[in-house]
Protein backbone atom coordinates (compact mmCIF):
# COMPACT_ATOMS: atom_id res chain seq x y z
CA UNK A 1 0.00 0.00 0.00
CA UNK A 2 1.46 3.32 -1.01
CA UNK A 3 1.83 6.11 1.50
CA UNK A 4 0.20 9.52 1.76
CA UNK A 5 1.93 12.67 2.91
CA UNK A 6 0.28 14.98 5.47
CA UNK A 7 -0.75 17.16 2.50
CA UNK A 8 -2.65 14.42 0.64
CA UNK A 9 -6.13 15.81 1.41
CA UNK A 10 -4.98 19.32 0.52
CA UNK A 11 -3.83 18.06 -2.90
CA UNK A 12 -7.15 16.38 -3.53
CA UNK A 13 -9.05 19.48 -2.42
CA UNK A 14 -7.01 21.61 -4.86
CA UNK A 15 -7.79 19.26 -7.76
CA UNK A 16 -4.41 17.54 -7.85
CA UNK A 17 -4.25 14.50 -10.12
CA UNK A 18 -2.78 11.86 -7.85
CA UNK A 19 -0.29 9.28 -9.10
CA UNK A 20 1.91 6.69 -7.47
CA UNK A 21 5.54 7.82 -7.19
CA UNK A 22 8.27 5.95 -5.35
CA UNK A 23 5.70 4.32 -3.07
CA UNK A 24 3.84 7.57 -2.36
CA UNK A 25 0.60 9.07 -3.62
CA UNK A 26 1.48 12.51 -4.95
CA UNK A 27 -0.02 15.00 -7.41
CA UNK A 28 1.50 14.92 -10.88
CA UNK A 29 -0.25 18.16 -11.72
CA UNK A 30 -3.14 20.35 -10.62
CA UNK A 31 -4.52 22.17 -13.66
CA UNK A 32 -1.70 22.50 -16.17
CA UNK A 33 1.88 21.33 -15.95
CA UNK A 34 3.02 24.14 -18.25
CA UNK A 35 1.29 26.83 -16.20
CA UNK A 36 2.78 25.40 -13.00
CA UNK A 37 6.19 25.39 -14.65
CA UNK A 38 5.90 29.05 -15.68
CA UNK A 39 4.64 30.00 -12.21
CA UNK A 40 7.97 28.82 -10.78
CA UNK A 41 10.05 30.55 -13.46
CA UNK A 42 8.18 33.84 -13.26
CA UNK A 43 6.64 34.06 -9.76
CA UNK A 44 6.52 31.30 -7.15
CA UNK A 45 5.37 27.72 -7.02
CA UNK A 46 5.50 25.11 -4.31
CA UNK A 47 5.84 21.36 -4.13
CA UNK A 48 5.03 18.75 -1.55
CA UNK A 49 8.32 16.88 -1.24
CA UNK A 50 7.45 15.13 2.00
CA UNK A 51 8.22 11.81 0.31
CA UNK A 52 11.92 12.68 0.46
CA UNK A 53 13.75 10.75 3.15
CA UNK A 54 15.28 12.75 6.01
CA UNK A 55 17.97 10.97 8.03
CA UNK A 56 19.63 12.54 11.08
CA UNK A 57 23.05 11.42 12.18
CA UNK A 58 24.31 12.19 15.66
CA UNK A 59 27.34 11.19 17.68
CA UNK A 60 31.12 11.58 17.77
CA UNK A 61 31.79 9.58 14.59
CA UNK A 62 29.52 11.56 12.24
CA UNK A 63 32.36 13.24 10.36
CA UNK A 64 34.34 10.03 10.06
CA UNK A 65 31.25 8.19 8.79
CA UNK A 66 30.31 10.86 6.24
CA UNK A 67 33.93 11.16 5.06
CA UNK A 68 33.72 7.51 4.16
CA UNK A 69 30.17 7.56 2.73
CA UNK A 70 30.20 10.70 0.61
CA UNK A 71 32.20 11.48 -2.53
CA UNK A 72 32.13 15.14 -1.62
CA UNK A 73 34.04 16.21 1.49
CA UNK A 74 31.91 16.80 4.57
CA UNK A 75 34.82 18.81 6.06
CA UNK A 76 33.75 21.64 3.74
CA UNK A 77 30.89 22.18 6.18
CA UNK A 78 33.08 24.28 8.45
CA UNK A 79 30.18 25.47 10.57
CA UNK A 80 26.57 24.60 11.30
CA UNK A 81 24.02 26.10 8.91
CA UNK A 82 25.88 24.96 5.79
CA UNK A 83 24.83 22.43 3.16
CA UNK A 84 26.72 20.25 0.69
CA UNK A 85 25.52 18.34 -2.38
CA UNK A 86 27.12 14.92 -2.82
CA UNK A 87 26.78 11.50 -4.30
CA UNK A 88 27.08 8.30 -2.28
CA UNK A 89 29.02 5.64 -4.18
CA UNK A 90 29.57 1.92 -4.12
CA UNK A 91 33.07 0.41 -4.33
CA UNK A 92 32.82 0.36 -8.13
CA UNK A 93 32.23 4.11 -8.19
CA UNK A 94 28.56 3.65 -9.18
CA UNK A 95 26.09 6.09 -7.69
CA UNK A 96 23.88 4.66 -4.93
CA UNK A 97 22.13 8.02 -4.50
CA UNK A 98 22.58 11.77 -4.56
CA UNK A 99 21.77 13.82 -1.49
CA UNK A 100 22.19 17.03 0.41
CA UNK A 101 24.10 16.92 3.68
CA UNK A 102 23.48 19.66 6.29
CA UNK A 103 25.55 20.41 9.37
CA UNK A 104 23.06 20.89 12.16
CA UNK A 105 23.32 23.34 15.10
CA UNK A 106 24.01 20.51 17.55
CA UNK A 107 26.92 19.31 15.37
CA UNK A 108 24.85 16.41 14.13
CA UNK A 109 24.30 16.04 10.40
CA UNK A 110 21.11 15.77 8.36
CA UNK A 111 20.91 13.91 5.05
CA UNK A 112 18.03 14.36 2.63
CA UNK A 113 17.98 11.43 0.21
CA UNK A 114 15.60 10.25 -2.50
CA UNK A 115 12.35 8.46 -1.69
CA UNK A 116 12.82 5.77 -4.34
CA UNK A 117 16.18 4.77 -2.84
CA UNK A 118 15.15 4.97 0.82
CA UNK A 119 15.56 1.32 1.77
CA UNK A 120 18.72 0.82 -0.25
CA UNK A 121 20.30 3.95 1.24
CA UNK A 122 19.42 3.15 4.83
CA UNK A 123 20.70 -0.40 4.46
CA UNK A 124 23.93 0.83 2.87
CA UNK A 125 24.56 3.46 5.54
CA UNK A 126 23.88 0.91 8.27
CA UNK A 127 26.13 -1.65 6.63
CA UNK A 128 29.03 0.75 6.07
CA UNK A 129 29.07 2.86 9.22
CA UNK A 130 26.55 1.22 11.57
CA UNK A 131 29.40 -0.09 13.72
CA UNK A 132 30.77 3.40 14.38
CA UNK A 133 29.82 5.60 17.30
CA UNK A 134 26.77 7.38 15.89
CA UNK A 135 23.01 7.12 15.77
CA UNK A 136 21.07 6.95 12.49
CA UNK A 137 17.48 8.18 12.73
CA UNK A 138 15.01 8.39 9.89
CA UNK A 139 12.67 11.32 10.54
CA UNK A 140 9.25 10.09 9.45
CA UNK A 141 7.72 12.73 11.73
CA UNK A 142 8.77 15.48 9.32
CA UNK A 143 7.15 16.88 6.18
CA UNK A 144 8.89 18.93 3.51
CA UNK A 145 7.67 21.76 1.29
CA UNK A 146 9.74 23.35 -1.49
CA UNK A 147 8.84 26.96 -2.31
CA UNK A 148 10.60 28.04 -5.51
CA UNK A 149 10.71 31.00 -7.86
CA UNK A 150 11.83 34.62 -8.05
CA UNK A 151 9.04 35.65 -5.64
CA UNK A 152 9.65 32.78 -3.18
CA UNK A 153 11.75 34.84 -0.78
CA UNK A 154 9.20 37.66 -0.67
CA UNK A 155 6.41 35.19 0.05
CA UNK A 156 8.37 33.43 2.77
CA UNK A 157 9.60 36.56 4.52
CA UNK A 158 6.03 37.87 4.67
CA UNK A 159 5.49 35.19 7.31
CA UNK A 160 6.16 36.59 10.74
CA UNK A 161 9.51 35.51 12.17
CA UNK A 162 11.03 34.44 8.84
CA UNK A 163 12.46 37.84 7.84
CA UNK A 164 15.99 36.53 8.37
CA UNK A 165 15.59 34.34 5.27
CA UNK A 166 16.09 37.49 3.18
CA UNK A 167 19.84 37.52 3.90
CA UNK A 168 20.34 33.71 3.98
CA UNK A 169 22.85 32.68 1.31
CA UNK A 170 22.35 29.80 -1.14
CA UNK A 171 23.14 26.38 0.31
CA UNK A 172 22.71 27.65 3.86
CA UNK A 173 19.87 26.96 6.22
CA UNK A 174 18.32 28.52 9.31
CA UNK A 175 16.20 27.15 12.13
CA UNK A 176 12.95 28.75 13.18
CA UNK A 177 11.63 26.86 16.18
CA UNK A 178 10.87 23.36 14.85
CA UNK A 179 11.26 24.50 11.27
CA UNK A 180 14.35 23.92 9.19
CA UNK A 181 14.54 26.32 6.22
CA UNK A 182 17.26 25.84 3.61
CA UNK A 183 17.99 28.07 0.63
CA UNK A 184 18.10 25.10 -1.72
CA UNK A 185 15.90 23.57 -4.38
CA UNK A 186 15.55 21.49 -7.51
CA UNK A 187 14.29 24.00 -10.06
CA UNK A 188 17.21 26.33 -10.83
CA UNK A 189 15.34 29.22 -9.21
CA UNK A 190 15.84 30.96 -5.89
CA UNK A 191 13.73 29.56 -3.09
CA UNK A 192 13.73 27.31 -0.09
CA UNK A 193 13.01 23.84 1.17
CA UNK A 194 11.22 23.80 4.51
CA UNK A 195 11.31 20.73 6.74
CA UNK A 196 8.73 20.87 9.51
CA UNK A 197 6.63 18.61 11.77
CA UNK A 198 3.95 16.65 9.88
CA UNK A 199 1.11 18.25 11.84
CA UNK A 200 2.15 21.77 10.80
CA UNK A 201 2.46 21.12 7.07
CA UNK A 202 -1.16 21.77 6.08
CA UNK A 203 -1.27 25.16 7.80
CA UNK A 204 1.95 26.32 6.12
CA UNK A 205 0.81 25.00 2.73
CA UNK A 206 -2.41 27.00 3.02
CA UNK A 207 -0.57 30.08 4.22
CA UNK A 208 1.75 29.94 1.20
CA UNK A 209 -1.24 29.56 -1.16
CA UNK A 210 -2.81 32.62 0.49
CA UNK A 211 0.43 34.53 -0.12
CA UNK A 212 0.29 33.70 -3.83
CA UNK A 213 2.36 30.52 -4.27
CA UNK A 214 1.03 28.18 -6.98
CA UNK A 215 0.76 24.49 -5.98
CA UNK A 216 2.81 22.46 -8.46
CA UNK A 217 2.97 18.74 -9.14
CA UNK A 218 5.67 16.21 -9.93
CA UNK A 219 5.35 16.93 -13.66
CA UNK A 220 6.49 20.54 -13.33
CA UNK A 221 9.13 19.47 -10.82
CA UNK A 222 10.60 17.20 -13.51
CA UNK A 223 10.53 19.73 -16.36
CA UNK A 224 11.98 22.44 -14.11
CA UNK A 225 14.87 20.32 -12.87
CA UNK A 226 15.65 19.16 -16.40
CA UNK A 227 15.81 22.74 -17.70
CA UNK A 228 18.09 23.54 -14.75
CA UNK A 229 20.39 20.66 -15.76
CA UNK A 230 19.86 18.81 -12.47
CA UNK A 231 20.13 15.03 -12.60
CA UNK A 232 17.33 12.73 -11.51
CA UNK A 233 18.50 9.64 -9.68
CA UNK A 234 17.45 6.41 -11.41
CA UNK A 235 17.36 8.10 -14.81
CA UNK A 236 20.40 10.28 -15.40
CA UNK A 237 22.55 8.38 -12.93
CA UNK A 238 22.39 4.91 -11.43
CA UNK A 239 24.67 2.37 -9.75
CA UNK A 240 25.95 1.66 -13.29
CA UNK A 241 27.30 5.18 -13.80
CA UNK A 242 29.94 7.13 -11.92
CA UNK A 243 29.68 10.83 -11.05
CA UNK A 244 32.42 11.50 -13.62
CA UNK A 245 30.10 10.11 -16.33
CA UNK A 246 27.13 11.98 -14.87
CA UNK A 247 28.28 15.60 -15.17
CA UNK A 248 29.02 15.55 -11.44
CA UNK A 249 32.82 15.60 -11.36
CA UNK A 250 32.55 18.93 -9.51
CA UNK A 251 30.90 17.14 -6.58
CA UNK A 252 33.77 14.68 -6.08
CA UNK A 253 36.44 15.87 -3.63
CA UNK A 254 39.67 14.05 -4.55
CA UNK A 255 41.55 16.32 -2.16
CA UNK A 256 42.76 15.64 0.43
CA UNK A 257 44.37 12.49 -0.96
CA UNK A 258 44.20 10.78 2.42
CA UNK A 259 40.39 10.80 2.57
CA UNK A 260 39.42 7.24 1.65
CA UNK A 261 35.79 7.58 0.57
CA UNK A 262 33.97 4.57 -0.83
CA UNK A 263 34.43 4.44 -4.59
CA UNK A 264 37.58 6.54 -4.62
CA UNK A 265 39.86 3.89 -6.12
CA UNK A 266 37.38 3.15 -8.90
CA UNK A 267 37.02 6.83 -9.79
CA UNK A 268 40.79 7.34 -9.81
CA UNK A 269 41.16 4.41 -12.15
CA UNK A 270 38.40 5.72 -14.40
CA UNK A 271 40.06 9.12 -14.47
CA UNK A 272 43.46 7.63 -15.31
CA UNK A 273 42.09 5.46 -18.12
CA UNK A 274 39.99 8.28 -19.58
CA UNK A 275 36.21 8.51 -19.66
CA UNK A 276 34.22 6.67 -22.31
CA UNK A 277 30.90 8.40 -21.79
CA UNK A 278 29.59 11.76 -20.61
CA UNK A 279 26.23 13.26 -19.69
CA UNK A 280 25.22 16.25 -21.80
CA UNK A 281 22.22 18.30 -22.77
CA UNK A 282 20.45 17.95 -26.12
CA UNK A 283 18.26 20.53 -27.80
CA UNK A 284 15.92 19.34 -30.56
CA UNK A 285 13.97 21.26 -33.17
CA UNK A 286 10.27 21.65 -32.44
CA UNK A 287 8.55 18.29 -32.82
CA UNK A 288 8.48 15.02 -30.93
CA UNK A 289 10.05 14.66 -27.53
CA UNK A 290 13.09 12.41 -27.11
CA UNK A 291 12.09 10.30 -24.11
CA UNK A 292 14.29 8.28 -21.80
CA UNK A 293 15.90 5.37 -23.66
CA UNK A 294 15.83 6.93 -27.14
CA UNK A 295 18.99 6.13 -29.12
CA UNK A 296 21.44 8.95 -29.87
CA UNK A 297 23.60 8.44 -32.96
CA UNK A 298 26.99 10.16 -33.10
CA UNK A 299 30.09 9.71 -35.30
CA UNK A 300 31.82 8.24 -32.23
CA UNK A 301 29.18 5.64 -31.47
CA UNK A 302 25.73 5.46 -29.94
CA UNK A 303 24.45 6.95 -26.74
CA UNK A 304 21.01 7.20 -25.21
CA UNK A 305 18.62 9.75 -23.78
CA UNK A 306 18.38 9.56 -19.99
CA UNK A 307 15.64 12.18 -19.50
CA UNK A 308 13.59 14.05 -22.06
CA UNK A 309 10.82 16.58 -21.92
CA UNK A 310 9.22 19.51 -23.60
CA UNK A 311 10.86 22.65 -22.28
CA UNK A 312 8.18 25.26 -21.57
CA UNK A 313 10.87 27.96 -21.35
CA UNK A 314 12.61 27.10 -24.64
CA UNK A 315 9.34 25.93 -26.20
CA UNK A 316 11.00 22.93 -27.76
CA UNK A 317 12.08 19.44 -26.73
CA UNK A 318 15.18 19.10 -24.57
CA UNK A 319 16.92 16.07 -23.13
CA UNK A 320 19.82 14.81 -21.12
CA UNK A 321 21.78 12.07 -22.81
CA UNK A 322 24.75 9.89 -22.08
CA UNK A 323 26.92 9.88 -25.20
CA UNK A 324 30.47 8.92 -26.20
CA UNK A 325 32.96 11.26 -24.57
CA UNK A 326 34.32 12.57 -27.87
CA UNK A 327 30.93 13.34 -29.41
CA UNK A 328 29.90 16.96 -29.70
CA UNK A 329 27.98 19.37 -31.91
CA UNK A 330 25.30 17.91 -34.13
CA UNK A 331 23.94 14.41 -33.43
CA UNK A 332 20.85 12.42 -34.37
CA UNK A 333 18.14 11.09 -32.09
CA UNK A 334 15.98 8.12 -33.05
CA UNK A 335 12.30 8.79 -32.47
CA UNK A 336 9.62 6.31 -33.50
CA UNK A 337 11.85 4.84 -36.21
CA UNK A 338 12.92 8.19 -37.70
CA UNK A 339 16.04 10.16 -36.93
CA UNK A 340 15.89 13.79 -35.97
CA UNK A 341 18.70 16.33 -35.59
CA UNK A 342 19.76 17.44 -32.12
CA UNK A 343 22.47 19.73 -30.80
CA UNK A 344 24.76 18.81 -27.92
CA UNK A 345 24.84 21.67 -25.38
CA UNK A 346 26.39 22.45 -22.04
CA UNK A 347 23.99 22.33 -19.09
CA UNK A 348 21.95 24.05 -17.78
CA UNK A 349 19.42 24.93 -20.46
CA UNK A 350 17.83 27.67 -18.36
CA UNK A 351 19.31 30.19 -15.95
CA UNK A 352 17.50 32.96 -14.05
CA UNK A 353 14.17 32.17 -15.61
CA UNK A 354 15.20 32.19 -19.27
CA UNK A 355 17.31 30.35 -21.82
CA UNK A 356 20.95 30.43 -20.75
CA UNK A 357 23.00 32.97 -22.73
CA UNK A 358 25.05 31.24 -25.37
CA UNK A 359 23.21 27.90 -25.01
CA UNK A 360 22.98 27.36 -28.76
CA UNK A 361 26.31 28.98 -29.73
CA UNK A 362 29.21 26.93 -31.05
CA UNK B 1 -16.67 15.99 -15.84
CA UNK B 2 -15.86 15.39 -19.48
CA UNK B 3 -17.84 16.91 -22.25
CA UNK B 4 -19.29 14.35 -24.75
CA UNK B 5 -21.23 15.79 -27.73
CA UNK B 6 -24.12 13.57 -28.76
CA UNK B 7 -23.66 14.07 -32.51
CA UNK B 8 -20.27 12.33 -32.53
CA UNK B 9 -19.28 8.65 -32.45
CA UNK B 10 -16.52 7.31 -30.20
CA UNK B 11 -13.91 4.56 -30.25
CA UNK B 12 -12.96 2.78 -27.04
CA UNK B 13 -9.44 4.17 -27.53
CA UNK B 14 -10.93 7.68 -27.07
CA UNK B 15 -11.03 9.01 -30.63
CA UNK B 16 -14.18 10.63 -31.99
CA UNK B 17 -15.58 10.61 -35.52
CA UNK B 18 -17.99 13.14 -36.96
CA UNK B 19 -19.78 12.58 -40.26
CA UNK B 20 -19.67 15.83 -42.24
CA UNK B 21 -22.26 16.83 -44.82
CA UNK B 22 -19.83 16.37 -47.72
CA UNK B 23 -19.52 12.68 -46.89
CA UNK B 24 -16.10 12.91 -45.25
CA UNK B 25 -15.50 11.98 -41.63
CA UNK B 26 -13.58 14.21 -39.26
CA UNK B 27 -11.45 12.64 -36.52
CA UNK B 28 -10.18 13.93 -33.19
CA UNK B 29 -9.61 12.85 -29.61
CA UNK B 30 -12.17 13.15 -26.83
CA UNK B 31 -12.22 15.69 -24.04
CA UNK B 32 -11.56 12.84 -21.63
CA UNK B 33 -8.45 11.84 -23.65
CA UNK B 34 -6.98 15.35 -23.74
CA UNK B 35 -7.65 15.73 -20.04
CA UNK B 36 -5.82 12.51 -19.26
CA UNK B 37 -2.88 13.42 -21.48
CA UNK B 38 -2.40 16.91 -20.07
CA UNK B 39 -0.82 19.79 -21.97
CA UNK B 40 -0.21 18.72 -25.56
CA UNK B 41 3.03 19.95 -27.09
CA UNK B 42 3.30 18.12 -30.39
CA UNK B 43 0.92 16.46 -32.83
CA UNK B 44 2.13 14.18 -35.60
CA UNK B 45 -0.58 13.91 -38.24
CA UNK B 46 -0.87 11.30 -41.01
CA UNK B 47 0.16 12.27 -44.55
CA UNK B 48 -2.48 13.72 -46.77
CA UNK B 49 -3.53 11.01 -49.22
CA UNK B 50 -2.51 8.21 -46.89
CA UNK B 51 -4.86 5.28 -46.60
CA UNK B 52 -5.68 4.47 -43.00
CA UNK B 53 -7.41 1.41 -41.62
CA UNK B 54 -9.80 1.40 -38.72
CA UNK B 55 -7.88 0.66 -35.54
CA UNK B 56 -4.54 1.55 -37.11
CA UNK B 57 -2.16 3.91 -35.30
CA UNK B 58 -1.92 6.79 -37.75
CA UNK B 59 -1.17 9.85 -35.64
CA UNK B 60 0.63 10.70 -32.42
CA UNK B 61 -0.44 13.18 -29.79
CA UNK B 62 2.36 14.05 -27.46
CA UNK B 63 1.91 15.72 -24.11
CA UNK B 64 4.47 16.87 -21.62
CA UNK B 65 4.00 13.48 -19.98
CA UNK B 66 3.91 10.94 -22.80
CA UNK B 67 3.41 10.24 -26.48
CA UNK B 68 0.17 8.45 -27.33
CA UNK B 69 -0.91 6.84 -30.57
CA UNK B 70 -4.16 7.89 -32.15
CA UNK B 71 -5.99 4.92 -33.69
CA UNK B 72 -8.11 5.80 -36.65
CA UNK B 73 -11.78 5.20 -35.79
CA UNK B 74 -12.57 4.73 -39.48
CA UNK B 75 -10.96 3.37 -42.67
CA UNK B 76 -10.38 5.51 -45.72
CA UNK B 77 -8.17 8.04 -47.44
CA UNK B 78 -6.91 11.05 -45.51
CA UNK B 79 -8.25 14.08 -47.39
CA UNK B 80 -7.43 16.95 -45.09
CA UNK B 81 -5.26 17.77 -42.11
CA UNK B 82 -5.60 20.34 -39.38
CA UNK B 83 -2.28 22.06 -40.15
CA UNK B 84 -2.92 24.74 -37.53
CA UNK B 85 -2.01 22.19 -34.85
CA UNK B 86 1.61 22.31 -35.91
CA UNK B 87 2.02 25.72 -34.28
CA UNK B 88 -0.74 25.38 -31.72
CA UNK B 89 -1.03 21.80 -30.41
CA UNK B 90 -2.74 23.16 -27.29
CA UNK B 91 -5.83 23.73 -29.44
CA UNK B 92 -6.61 20.05 -28.88
CA UNK B 93 -6.70 20.72 -25.12
CA UNK B 94 -8.78 23.85 -25.48
CA UNK B 95 -11.31 22.69 -28.08
CA UNK B 96 -11.03 18.92 -28.63
CA UNK B 97 -14.30 18.61 -30.58
CA UNK B 98 -13.98 21.80 -32.63
CA UNK B 99 -10.78 23.57 -33.70
CA UNK B 100 -8.77 20.72 -32.21
CA UNK B 101 -9.81 18.16 -34.84
CA UNK B 102 -6.90 16.15 -36.30
CA UNK B 103 -7.69 14.98 -39.83
CA UNK B 104 -10.56 13.93 -42.01
CA UNK B 105 -10.98 10.89 -44.23
CA UNK B 106 -13.05 9.89 -47.19
CA UNK B 107 -14.46 6.68 -45.70
CA UNK B 108 -14.35 3.36 -47.51
CA UNK B 109 -17.51 2.30 -45.77
CA UNK B 110 -19.55 4.93 -43.89
CA UNK B 111 -21.36 2.09 -42.10
CA UNK B 112 -18.19 1.61 -40.04
CA UNK B 113 -19.37 4.59 -38.02
CA UNK B 114 -22.24 2.53 -36.67
CA UNK B 115 -19.78 0.15 -35.05
CA UNK B 116 -18.54 3.00 -32.84
CA UNK B 117 -20.11 4.02 -29.54
CA UNK B 118 -22.65 6.76 -29.19
CA UNK B 119 -22.22 9.44 -26.54
CA UNK B 120 -24.15 7.52 -23.93
CA UNK B 121 -22.13 4.33 -24.39
CA UNK B 122 -18.88 6.32 -24.39
CA UNK B 123 -19.86 8.07 -21.15
CA UNK B 124 -20.33 4.63 -19.58
CA UNK B 125 -17.04 3.45 -21.08
CA UNK B 126 -14.98 6.21 -19.45
CA UNK B 127 -16.88 5.82 -16.22
CA UNK B 128 -15.65 2.24 -15.82
Interface residues (C-beta under 8 A of the other chain):
Chain A: X28 X29 X32 X33 X34 X219 X223 X286 X287 X288 X289 X291 X309 X310 X312 X317 X336
Chain B: X38 X39 X41 X42 X44 X60 X62 X64 X65 X66 X67
